Amino acid sequence: MKSCSLKWKAQPQDQFLKGVSKGPNKCPPHPVWIAAQERGERIVKLIGYDCGRADMRRSKNLPLRDDDFDYVYPLQFVGFARPDCVDVITRALGPEYVPQKSSCTFCPASKTWELMWLAANHPDLLDSALDLERRALTGKHSRFDAVEFGADWEDLVRNAERFPSSTTTVGLGRKFAWNHWARINDVVDANFRVRRSEADRERFALTADLLRGEGEDNAQDSRNGSPAARRQLSLDLI
């Protein structure tokens, strides 16, 4: 869930720097770490929390140091929110260098516009995510309770207009199954493979732009202006 950034981003960086004595990530300490230890110096980590609403919420009571590192938050120091970052990068390097959110292609926090974006740009990765979800919800280790829902998961995905309200996780989405979403939005064919025709991919890309909301909390979301501007762009394309 929300600890994934610590596990898959922060921890590997620490292991690369400090070294790991055993396991699949076994490696010696980096020379930078060794030199800092020998000189009695502390390494400073620059953390990219900005002044946007989401990052300000995430970054309450930020630590300034721990046993190994000092922490500095330069974007908050200069008062930058995400659109400010996008503007500076665009002017200095060009819009193609504005980064997209870094996340797994099967991230449970993905928004529906991101799924449409995947369908338009990386249908093979969306296919893999749909397969992963199906194996998890129908395999022998599935905790999906067909009695609670009145039908098994596969039947609901293929035939129901929606899943019954429940606190049970029904798919990769926090509150929805990706396979079900893909069917009712005509993203997949009868075999639940992502459609790949040029017309379909154009439709997915257009829908992704329409669904992308203003003020989202990653840089890629902020590139295309306000919802009104994106709607006008979509009408121009149509």
C-alpha beads as a LAMMPS data file, in Angstrom:
LAMMPS data file: protein, C-alpha beads

238 atoms
237 bonds

1 atom types
1 bond types

-500.0 500.0 xlo xhi
-500.0 500.0 ylo yhi
-500.0 500.0 zlo zhi

Masses

1 110.0

Atoms # bond

1 1 1 0.000 0.000 0.000
2 1 1 1.370 3.454 0.836
3 1 1 4.673 2.102 2.198
4 1 1 5.761 1.031 -1.286
5 1 1 7.824 4.178 -1.949
6 1 1 9.889 3.487 1.156
7 1 1 10.376 -0.169 0.240
8 1 1 11.056 0.170 -3.481
9 1 1 12.633 3.642 -3.719
10 1 1 14.199 4.814 -0.451
11 1 1 15.435 1.460 0.827
12 1 1 17.280 0.458 -2.396
13 1 1 19.020 3.849 -2.425
14 1 1 20.157 3.359 1.173
15 1 1 21.338 -0.160 0.395
16 1 1 23.284 1.038 -2.654
17 1 1 24.981 3.694 -0.561
18 1 1 25.583 1.890 2.747
19 1 1 25.992 -1.620 1.360
20 1 1 24.167 -4.847 2.164
21 1 1 25.869 -7.806 3.822
22 1 1 23.578 -10.552 2.490
23 1 1 20.550 -11.320 0.359
24 1 1 19.742 -10.624 -3.302
25 1 1 20.837 -6.957 -2.984
26 1 1 24.197 -7.819 -1.430
27 1 1 26.763 -5.170 -2.297
28 1 1 29.722 -3.371 -0.691
29 1 1 29.342 0.160 0.699
30 1 1 29.695 2.906 -1.893
31 1 1 32.997 4.836 -1.849
32 1 1 31.064 8.030 -1.057
33 1 1 29.691 6.422 2.107
34 1 1 33.095 5.043 3.103
35 1 1 34.782 8.430 2.614
36 1 1 32.097 10.248 4.604
37 1 1 32.435 7.795 7.480
38 1 1 36.210 8.143 7.505
39 1 1 35.990 11.943 7.623
40 1 1 33.185 11.958 10.183
41 1 1 30.876 13.783 7.764
42 1 1 27.141 13.357 7.344
43 1 1 25.518 12.863 3.947
44 1 1 22.684 15.225 3.078
45 1 1 19.622 13.885 1.270
46 1 1 17.541 16.311 -0.808
47 1 1 13.878 15.264 -0.600
48 1 1 11.473 16.449 -3.313
49 1 1 8.399 17.344 -1.285
50 1 1 6.916 20.533 -2.738
51 1 1 4.450 23.135 -1.476
52 1 1 1.415 21.640 -3.180
53 1 1 -1.542 20.568 -1.074
54 1 1 -0.828 16.834 -1.349
55 1 1 2.861 17.069 -0.467
56 1 1 2.202 19.487 2.375
57 1 1 -0.230 16.949 3.786
58 1 1 2.304 14.129 3.397
59 1 1 5.208 16.058 4.840
60 1 1 3.921 17.148 8.238
61 1 1 6.543 16.862 11.000
62 1 1 9.349 16.158 8.537
63 1 1 12.584 14.879 10.118
64 1 1 15.717 16.988 9.701
65 1 1 18.068 14.124 10.499
66 1 1 18.309 10.509 11.588
67 1 1 21.182 8.246 12.602
68 1 1 22.692 8.259 9.112
69 1 1 21.542 11.295 7.125
70 1 1 20.585 14.948 7.250
71 1 1 17.464 15.923 5.273
72 1 1 16.795 19.089 3.294
73 1 1 13.569 19.937 1.433
74 1 1 14.658 22.450 -1.226
75 1 1 11.328 22.806 -3.042
76 1 1 9.563 23.732 0.157
77 1 1 12.441 26.046 1.072
78 1 1 11.954 28.070 -2.144
79 1 1 8.143 27.792 -2.023
80 1 1 7.674 25.724 -5.197
81 1 1 4.474 23.773 -5.877
82 1 1 4.351 21.213 -8.677
83 1 1 3.297 23.668 -11.435
84 1 1 6.325 25.824 -10.560
85 1 1 8.579 22.800 -11.080
86 1 1 6.913 22.034 -14.398
87 1 1 7.362 25.658 -15.509
88 1 1 11.065 25.792 -14.597
89 1 1 11.860 22.459 -16.260
90 1 1 9.893 23.419 -19.368
91 1 1 11.669 26.757 -19.738
92 1 1 15.126 25.355 -18.990
93 1 1 15.019 22.038 -20.853
94 1 1 11.749 21.728 -22.761
95 1 1 8.394 20.087 -21.998
96 1 1 9.625 16.634 -23.030
97 1 1 11.853 16.600 -19.942
98 1 1 9.017 17.092 -17.465
99 1 1 8.890 13.748 -15.647
100 1 1 5.856 11.564 -15.309
101 1 1 4.850 10.091 -11.971
102 1 1 7.024 7.130 -11.070
103 1 1 4.869 4.182 -10.060
104 1 1 4.258 0.555 -10.882
105 1 1 2.005 -0.076 -13.872
106 1 1 -0.221 -2.096 -11.541
107 1 1 -0.296 0.499 -8.759
108 1 1 -3.527 0.289 -6.682
109 1 1 -3.541 4.083 -6.419
110 1 1 -3.768 4.529 -10.205
111 1 1 -6.535 6.817 -11.403
112 1 1 -8.792 5.899 -14.289
113 1 1 -7.134 8.460 -16.583
114 1 1 -3.826 6.686 -15.944
115 1 1 -5.377 3.363 -16.956
116 1 1 -6.624 4.983 -20.167
117 1 1 -3.141 6.410 -20.712
118 1 1 -1.680 2.919 -20.271
119 1 1 -4.157 1.493 -22.768
120 1 1 -3.189 4.156 -25.309
121 1 1 0.567 4.003 -24.851
122 1 1 1.470 0.645 -23.296
123 1 1 -1.335 -1.875 -23.931
124 1 1 1.013 -4.780 -23.199
125 1 1 1.624 -3.472 -19.670
126 1 1 -2.095 -3.020 -19.041
127 1 1 -2.652 -6.576 -20.319
128 1 1 -0.105 -7.808 -17.764
129 1 1 -1.823 -5.893 -14.961
130 1 1 -5.226 -7.323 -15.928
131 1 1 -3.740 -10.840 -15.924
132 1 1 -2.176 -10.223 -12.512
133 1 1 -5.498 -9.079 -11.077
134 1 1 -7.380 -12.067 -12.499
135 1 1 -4.862 -14.552 -11.080
136 1 1 -4.994 -12.885 -7.666
137 1 1 -8.788 -12.787 -7.451
138 1 1 -9.547 -16.211 -8.910
139 1 1 -6.550 -18.297 -7.860
140 1 1 -6.341 -20.682 -4.941
141 1 1 -5.097 -17.936 -2.621
142 1 1 -7.944 -15.557 -3.447
143 1 1 -9.892 -14.179 -0.495
144 1 1 -12.823 -13.127 -2.671
145 1 1 -16.034 -14.442 -1.111
146 1 1 -18.590 -15.334 -3.789
147 1 1 -21.248 -15.858 -1.095
148 1 1 -20.909 -12.238 0.044
149 1 1 -21.213 -10.909 -3.517
150 1 1 -23.829 -13.346 -4.814
151 1 1 -21.579 -14.482 -7.683
152 1 1 -17.965 -15.354 -8.271
153 1 1 -15.467 -12.685 -9.325
154 1 1 -15.280 -13.770 -12.960
155 1 1 -19.054 -13.674 -13.380
156 1 1 -19.257 -10.183 -11.893
157 1 1 -16.424 -8.924 -14.091
158 1 1 -18.027 -10.309 -17.239
159 1 1 -21.693 -9.589 -16.601
160 1 1 -22.419 -7.168 -13.762
161 1 1 -22.775 -3.440 -14.232
162 1 1 -21.046 -2.914 -10.893
163 1 1 -19.782 -4.800 -7.865
164 1 1 -21.999 -4.715 -4.757
165 1 1 -20.868 -2.186 -2.145
166 1 1 -18.333 -3.763 0.163
167 1 1 -15.205 -3.098 2.169
168 1 1 -13.626 -6.144 0.519
169 1 1 -10.921 -5.454 -2.058
170 1 1 -12.334 -6.537 -5.407
171 1 1 -9.388 -5.810 -7.665
172 1 1 -6.270 -3.799 -8.318
173 1 1 -8.190 -0.586 -7.767
174 1 1 -8.763 0.384 -4.177
175 1 1 -12.517 0.194 -4.820
176 1 1 -12.878 -1.408 -8.241
177 1 1 -11.611 -4.244 -10.402
178 1 1 -9.527 -3.164 -13.380
179 1 1 -10.904 -5.970 -15.544
180 1 1 -14.472 -4.863 -14.832
181 1 1 -13.581 -1.236 -15.528
182 1 1 -11.915 -2.247 -18.793
183 1 1 -15.000 -4.138 -19.968
184 1 1 -17.603 -1.493 -19.204
185 1 1 -15.408 1.184 -20.818
186 1 1 -14.806 -0.923 -23.950
187 1 1 -11.056 -0.980 -23.365
188 1 1 -10.774 -4.751 -23.899
189 1 1 -12.150 -7.294 -26.334
190 1 1 -14.161 -10.420 -25.461
191 1 1 -10.960 -12.141 -24.313
192 1 1 -10.057 -9.230 -22.051
193 1 1 -7.108 -8.184 -24.227
194 1 1 -6.590 -4.439 -24.596
195 1 1 -7.810 -3.178 -27.961
196 1 1 -4.943 -2.018 -30.150
197 1 1 -6.420 -0.470 -33.294
198 1 1 -5.290 3.040 -34.134
199 1 1 -8.819 4.354 -33.588
200 1 1 -9.068 2.705 -30.174
201 1 1 -5.710 4.046 -29.038
202 1 1 -6.685 7.535 -30.141
203 1 1 -9.920 7.151 -28.180
204 1 1 -8.038 6.044 -25.078
205 1 1 -5.587 8.952 -25.343
206 1 1 -8.400 11.467 -25.778
207 1 1 -10.333 10.030 -22.837
208 1 1 -7.213 10.126 -20.662
209 1 1 -6.822 13.830 -21.384
210 1 1 -10.482 14.479 -20.607
211 1 1 -10.316 12.614 -17.298
212 1 1 -7.057 14.136 -16.158
213 1 1 -7.947 16.551 -13.368
214 1 1 -6.517 19.939 -12.502
215 1 1 -4.075 20.138 -9.620
216 1 1 -3.140 16.467 -9.546
217 1 1 -0.130 15.611 -7.461
218 1 1 2.403 14.681 -10.095
219 1 1 4.227 16.668 -12.703
220 1 1 2.820 15.004 -15.800
221 1 1 -0.719 15.852 -14.669
222 1 1 0.058 19.552 -14.616
223 1 1 1.400 19.947 -18.143
224 1 1 -1.781 20.412 -20.112
225 1 1 -3.368 23.332 -18.287
226 1 1 -6.859 23.566 -16.844
227 1 1 -9.713 21.105 -17.449
228 1 1 -11.385 23.730 -19.619
229 1 1 -8.289 24.040 -21.770
230 1 1 -8.047 20.277 -22.119
231 1 1 -11.716 20.006 -23.059
232 1 1 -11.198 22.636 -25.754
233 1 1 -8.125 20.761 -26.994
234 1 1 -10.177 17.561 -27.164
235 1 1 -12.964 19.303 -29.093
236 1 1 -10.367 20.677 -31.517
237 1 1 -9.021 17.161 -32.059
238 1 1 -12.518 15.791 -32.662

Bonds

1 1 1 2
2 1 2 3
3 1 3 4
4 1 4 5
5 1 5 6
6 1 6 7
7 1 7 8
8 1 8 9
9 1 9 10
10 1 10 11
11 1 11 12
12 1 12 13
13 1 13 14
14 1 14 15
15 1 15 16
16 1 16 17
17 1 17 18
18 1 18 19
19 1 19 20
20 1 20 21
21 1 21 22
22 1 22 23
23 1 23 24
24 1 24 25
25 1 25 26
26 1 26 27
27 1 27 28
28 1 28 29
29 1 29 30
30 1 30 31
31 1 31 32
32 1 32 33
33 1 33 34
34 1 34 35
35 1 35 36
36 1 36 37
37 1 37 38
38 1 38 39
39 1 39 40
40 1 40 41
41 1 41 42
42 1 42 43
43 1 43 44
44 1 44 45
45 1 45 46
46 1 46 47
47 1 47 48
48 1 48 49
49 1 49 50
50 1 50 51
51 1 51 52
52 1 52 53
53 1 53 54
54 1 54 55
55 1 55 56
56 1 56 57
57 1 57 58
58 1 58 59
59 1 59 60
60 1 60 61
61 1 61 62
62 1 62 63
63 1 63 64
64 1 64 65
65 1 65 66
66 1 66 67
67 1 67 68
68 1 68 69
69 1 69 70
70 1 70 71
71 1 71 72
72 1 72 73
73 1 73 74
74 1 74 75
75 1 75 76
76 1 76 77
77 1 77 78
78 1 78 79
79 1 79 80
80 1 80 81
81 1 81 82
82 1 82 83
83 1 83 84
84 1 84 85
85 1 85 86
86 1 86 87
87 1 87 88
88 1 88 89
89 1 89 90
90 1 90 91
91 1 91 92
92 1 92 93
93 1 93 94
94 1 94 95
95 1 95 96
96 1 96 97
97 1 97 98
98 1 98 99
99 1 99 100
100 1 100 101
101 1 101 102
102 1 102 103
103 1 103 104
104 1 104 105
105 1 105 106
106 1 106 107
107 1 107 108
108 1 108 109
109 1 109 110
110 1 110 111
111 1 111 112
112 1 112 113
113 1 113 114
114 1 114 115
115 1 115 116
116 1 116 117
117 1 117 118
118 1 118 119
119 1 119 120
120 1 120 121
121 1 121 122
122 1 122 123
123 1 123 124
124 1 124 125
125 1 125 126
126 1 126 127
127 1 127 128
128 1 128 129
129 1 129 130
130 1 130 131
131 1 131 132
132 1 132 133
133 1 133 134
134 1 134 135
135 1 135 136
136 1 136 137
137 1 137 138
138 1 138 139
139 1 139 140
140 1 140 141
141 1 141 142
142 1 142 143
143 1 143 144
144 1 144 145
145 1 145 146
146 1 146 147
147 1 147 148
148 1 148 149
149 1 149 150
150 1 150 151
151 1 151 152
152 1 152 153
153 1 153 154
154 1 154 155
155 1 155 156
156 1 156 157
157 1 157 158
158 1 158 159
159 1 159 160
160 1 160 161
161 1 161 162
162 1 162 163
163 1 163 164
164 1 164 165
165 1 165 166
166 1 166 167
167 1 167 168
168 1 168 169
169 1 169 170
170 1 170 171
171 1 171 172
172 1 172 173
173 1 173 174
174 1 174 175
175 1 175 176
176 1 176 177
177 1 177 178
178 1 178 179
179 1 179 180
180 1 180 181
181 1 181 182
182 1 182 183
183 1 183 184
184 1 184 185
185 1 185 186
186 1 186 187
187 1 187 188
188 1 188 189
189 1 189 190
190 1 190 191
191 1 191 192
192 1 192 193
193 1 193 194
194 1 194 195
195 1 195 196
196 1 196 197
197 1 197 198
198 1 198 199
199 1 199 200
200 1 200 201
201 1 201 202
202 1 202 203
203 1 203 204
204 1 204 205
205 1 205 206
206 1 206 207
207 1 207 208
208 1 208 209
209 1 209 210
210 1 210 211
211 1 211 212
212 1 212 213
213 1 213 214
214 1 214 215
215 1 215 216
216 1 216 217
217 1 217 218
218 1 218 219
219 1 219 220
220 1 220 221
221 1 221 222
222 1 222 223
223 1 223 224
224 1 224 225
225 1 225 226
226 1 226 227
227 1 227 228
228 1 228 229
229 1 229 230
230 1 230 231
231 1 231 232
232 1 232 233
233 1 233 234
234 1 234 235
235 1 235 236
236 1 236 237
237 1 237 238
